[in-house]
């Protein structure tokens, strides 16, 4: 059931993204031909029309999509079917309006994450200082499983190094990677007892122990103002942390395994197993990541399209439509190939 909840949550995050594009298009006077509120591919159920937009359910039950008049690839004529009276095609709109529509999806993801966090913080409080790092999952065939590590154990020390809960488990990863190929002692709190087990780490691995970690941080009640402030600032903080991680990864300062849709669903499902609040917080985090990722200035992403609009705003002339479509087309092929590659890696790790 947790896997189904995770898939549904990921779909909701994508639907929110497409809803952002739709609302931005409507607000800037553009005509939206179709909004598949659930699913991609050809429509199979027509829900009706509103303000000239056909709302449908589509054949492949994942995600959603929006068709904005005049946003499709140029067929060479430079023209699109005329919009209804009072509306404008995407390609005929002002550059600022087009930028708003492109950015509408990522902005919706950020606003959605902030709204979710606000209600969680009001209802359940905010996490206080971490008091422990707990084992929430042990991977089959891992060094931790062989050592007898159990779900619910709290990590006190690794290879003689005391673990600081404020490090969110980063010191566990750092310490184990310093002892690859060695047998190390793990000091654990198991219930009321302190136990020590010995784990033999593999010669090469990004996560040598093979465990999932949970930061134990009691939640503290807060007022509306604090909840609102944290709800706004936390997604921005997460974005800054992720961008820093991408920089370190790109410059070779750290190594990391890339995660695709399967890995994302696994991560959400693990949080669903922990409880409702961790599950909802993970959904907010994934929404933030989707917004951030789409704003990266890469071909085929919203950020890549904003780069072309930025060029148009500065140069006061549009980029060659054929060049732009080629860039986004090849970028989409590379992106799909990358998603396929990391998905294969996710499946292999799962098996």
C-alpha positions in Angstrom: 0.0 0.0 0.0 2.9 2.4 0.7 4.1 2.0 -2.8 0.7 2.8 -4.2 0.5 5.9 -1.9 4.0 6.9 -3.1 3.0 6.6 -6.8 -0.2 8.6 -6.2 1.8 11.3 -4.3 4.3 11.6 -7.2 1.3 12.0 -9.6 -0.2 14.7 -7.5 3.2 16.6 -7.5 3.2 16.4 -11.3 -0.4 17.5 -11.6 0.3 20.5 -9.4 3.1 21.4 -11.8 0.9 21.2 -14.9 -1.8 23.1 -13.0 0.6 25.9 -12.5 1.3 26.1 -16.3 -2.5 26.1 -16.9 -3.4 28.8 -14.4 -0.5 31.0 -15.6 -1.7 30.6 -19.2 -5.3 31.5 -18.3 -4.1 34.5 -16.2 -2.0 35.9 -19.1 -4.9 35.6 -21.6 -3.6 32.5 -23.6 -5.9 29.8 -24.9 -5.4 26.3 -23.5 -6.8 23.6 -25.8 -6.6 20.6 -23.4 -5.7 19.9 -19.8 -5.3 16.2 -19.0 -5.8 16.4 -15.3 -4.6 12.8 -14.9 -2.5 10.7 -17.3 -0.5 11.2 -20.4 -1.1 10.1 -24.0 -4.4 10.0 -25.9 -7.5 11.0 -23.9 -9.9 8.2 -23.0 -12.4 10.1 -20.8 -13.6 13.6 -21.6 -14.7 15.4 -18.4 -16.1 18.5 -20.1 -15.1 22.1 -21.1 -14.5 25.2 -19.2 -13.4 28.6 -20.6 -12.6 26.8 -23.9 -10.4 24.2 -22.4 -11.2 20.5 -22.7 -10.5 18.5 -19.5 -9.7 14.9 -20.0 -8.3 11.7 -18.4 -5.6 10.1 -20.6 -4.6 6.5 -21.4 -1.3 6.2 -19.4 -2.2 6.7 -15.7 0.7 8.8 -14.6 1.2 12.5 -14.4 -0.7 15.1 -16.4 -0.2 17.5 -19.3 -1.4 20.9 -20.7 -1.7 21.9 -24.4 -1.4 25.6 -24.8 -2.3 27.0 -28.2 0.7 28.1 -30.2 3.2 26.4 -27.9 3.7 23.3 -30.1 6.7 23.0 -32.4 6.7 25.3 -35.4 5.6 23.4 -38.5 7.6 25.8 -40.8 4.7 28.2 -41.5 5.4 30.2 -38.3 1.6 30.2 -37.6 -0.7 28.3 -35.3 -4.5 28.1 -35.5 -6.1 31.4 -34.4 -7.2 31.6 -30.8 -10.8 32.3 -29.7 -11.7 36.0 -29.5 -10.1 37.7 -26.6 -7.3 35.1 -26.3 -3.8 35.0 -27.7 -1.5 32.2 -28.8 1.5 31.4 -26.8 4.0 32.3 -29.5 2.2 35.7 -30.1 2.2 36.8 -26.5 4.7 39.2 -24.9 8.0 37.7 -23.8 7.1 38.5 -20.1 3.8 36.6 -20.4 5.5 33.6 -22.0 8.1 33.6 -19.2 5.3 33.6 -16.6 3.6 30.6 -18.2 6.9 28.7 -18.4 7.8 29.4 -14.8 4.2 28.7 -13.6 4.8 25.0 -13.2 7.9 25.2 -11.0 6.4 28.1 -9.0 3.3 26.0 -8.4 5.5 23.2 -7.0 7.2 25.6 -4.6 3.8 27.1 -3.5 2.3 23.6 -3.1 5.3 22.5 -1.0 5.0 25.6 1.1 1.2 25.1 1.6 1.7 21.5 2.7 4.5 22.4 5.1 2.4 25.2 6.6 -0.5 22.9 7.5 1.9 20.2 8.8 3.7 22.7 11.0 0.4 24.1 12.3 -0.9 20.6 13.1 2.1 18.7 14.1 4.7 21.3 15.0 8.2 21.7 13.6 11.1 19.3 14.2 13.4 20.4 17.1 17.1 19.5 17.4 17.8 15.9 16.4 18.4 13.6 19.3 19.4 10.4 17.5 20.0 8.7 14.2 17.9 5.6 13.8 18.0 2.7 11.4 14.8 2.7 9.4 15.7 0.0 6.9 18.4 -2.6 6.3 19.1 -3.6 2.7 19.1 -7.3 1.9 22.6 -8.7 1.5 24.2 -5.6 3.0 27.0 -5.4 5.5 24.5 -4.2 8.1 22.3 -7.2 7.6 25.2 -9.6 7.9 26.3 -7.8 11.2 22.8 -8.2 12.7 21.8 -4.5 12.6 18.0 -4.2 13.2 15.4 -1.7 12.2 14.9 0.6 15.2 18.5 0.5 16.3 20.0 3.9 17.1 23.6 4.5 15.9 25.9 5.8 18.7 29.3 5.2 17.2 30.9 3.9 14.0 34.5 2.6 14.0 35.1 4.4 17.3 33.7 7.7 16.0 30.8 9.1 18.0 27.9 10.0 15.8 26.4 13.5 16.1 22.7 13.5 15.5 22.9 17.1 14.2 24.9 15.8 11.2 21.7 14.0 9.9 23.7 10.8 9.3 26.4 12.4 7.1 29.1 11.5 9.5 28.0 7.8 9.3 28.5 7.9 5.5 31.8 9.7 5.8 33.2 7.4 8.4 32.2 4.1 6.7 33.7 5.3 3.4 37.0 5.8 5.2 37.0 2.1 6.1 36.0 0.4 2.9 37.1 -3.3 2.9 37.6 -3.3 6.7 35.7 -4.8 9.6 34.4 -2.1 11.9 32.6 -1.9 15.2 29.1 -0.4 15.3 27.8 0.8 18.7 24.0 0.7 18.8 21.3 1.5 21.2 18.7 -1.3 21.0 15.8 -0.5 23.3 17.3 0.0 26.8 20.5 -1.8 25.9 23.8 -0.8 24.2 25.1 -3.4 21.8 28.2 -3.6 19.7 28.2 -5.5 16.4 31.0 -5.9 13.8 30.3 -5.1 10.1 32.6 -6.0 7.2 32.3 -3.3 4.6 32.6 -3.9 0.9 35.7 -2.8 -1.1 33.7 -0.2 -3.1 30.3 1.3 -2.3 28.8 4.7 -2.0 26.7 3.5 1.0 28.8 0.7 2.5 26.6 -0.2 5.4 23.5 -0.6 3.3 21.0 1.1 5.6 18.3 3.7 5.5 18.6 6.3 8.3 15.9 8.3 10.1 16.7 11.5 12.0 14.8 11.4 15.3 13.8 14.9 16.2 10.8 15.5 18.5 8.3 17.9 17.1 7.6 21.2 18.9 4.4 23.2 18.6 4.7 26.7 17.0 2.4 29.6 16.2 1.0 30.6 12.9 3.8 33.2 12.2 6.6 30.7 12.9 4.8 28.0 10.8 4.4 30.4 7.9 8.0 31.6 8.1 9.4 28.0 8.2 7.0 26.9 5.4 8.4 29.5 3.1 12.1 29.3 4.1 12.4 25.5 4.3 11.9 24.8 0.5 14.3 27.6 -0.3 16.9 26.1 2.1 16.4 22.7 0.6 16.9 24.2 -2.9 20.2 25.9 -1.8 21.4 22.5 -0.3 20.5 20.6 -3.4 22.2 23.2 -5.7 25.3 23.0 -3.5 25.2 19.2 -3.8 24.9 19.4 -7.6 27.9 21.8 -7.7 30.0 19.5 -5.6 28.9 16.5 -7.8 29.7 18.4 -11.0 33.1 19.4 -9.8 34.0 15.9 -8.7 34.2 16.8 -5.0 31.6 14.2 -4.0 30.1 11.0 -5.6 26.5 10.0 -5.5 24.1 7.6 -7.1 21.5 9.2 -9.3 17.9 8.3 -8.6 15.1 8.0 -11.1 11.3 7.6 -10.7 11.6 4.1 -9.2 14.1 5.4 -6.6 11.9 8.4 -5.8 8.8 6.2 -5.3 10.9 4.0 -3.0 12.0 7.0 -0.9 8.4 8.2 -0.6 7.2 4.7 0.3 9.8 4.4 3.0 8.5 7.6 4.6 5.0 6.3 4.3 6.0 3.3 6.3 7.4 5.6 9.0 4.2 7.6 9.4 1.8 10.2 8.0 3.9 13.3 8.9 7.2 12.0 7.4 5.3 10.9 4.3 3.7 14.3 3.8 7.0 16.0 4.4 8.7 13.9 1.8 6.0 14.8 -0.7 6.6 18.5 0.0 10.3 17.8 -0.5 9.8 16.0 -3.8 7.6 18.9 -5.0 10.4 21.3 -4.1 12.9 19.2 -6.0 10.6 19.0 -9.1 10.3 22.8 -9.1 14.0 23.3 -8.7 15.0 20.7 -11.3 12.7 22.2 -13.9 14.2 25.6 -13.4 17.7 24.4 -14.2 18.9 26.0 -17.4 19.0 22.8 -19.4 17.4 22.0 -22.8 13.9 20.5 -22.7 13.3 21.8 -19.1 11.4 24.9 -18.2 14.6 26.6 -17.2 16.0 25.9 -20.7 13.0 27.6 -22.3 13.5 30.5 -19.9 17.0 30.9 -21.2 15.7 31.4 -24.8 13.2 33.9 -23.5 15.9 35.7 -21.7 17.9 35.9 -24.9 14.9 37.3 -26.6 14.3 39.9 -23.9 18.0 41.1 -24.1 18.5 40.9 -27.9 14.9 42.1 -28.6 14.5 39.4 -31.2 13.5 35.8 -31.1 16.0 33.0 -31.3 15.7 30.9 -34.5 12.6 28.7 -33.9 14.2 25.8 -35.7 17.4 26.0 -33.6 15.3 26.3 -30.4 13.2 23.2 -31.2 16.3 21.2 -32.1 18.0 22.1 -28.9 14.9 21.1 -26.8 14.3 18.0 -29.0 17.8 16.6 -28.6 17.7 17.7 -24.9 14.5 15.7 -24.4 16.2 12.6 -26.0 19.2 13.0 -23.6 16.9 13.5 -20.7 14.8 10.4 -21.5 18.0 8.3 -22.0 19.3 9.5 -18.6 15.9 8.7 -16.9 16.1 5.2 -18.5 19.7 4.7 -17.4 19.0 5.7 -13.7 15.8 3.7 -13.7 17.7 0.6 -14.7 20.1 1.4 -11.9 17.2 1.8 -9.5 15.7 -1.6 -10.5 19.1 -3.3 -10.2 19.6 -2.0 -6.7 16.0 -3.0 -5.9 16.6 -6.6 -7.1 
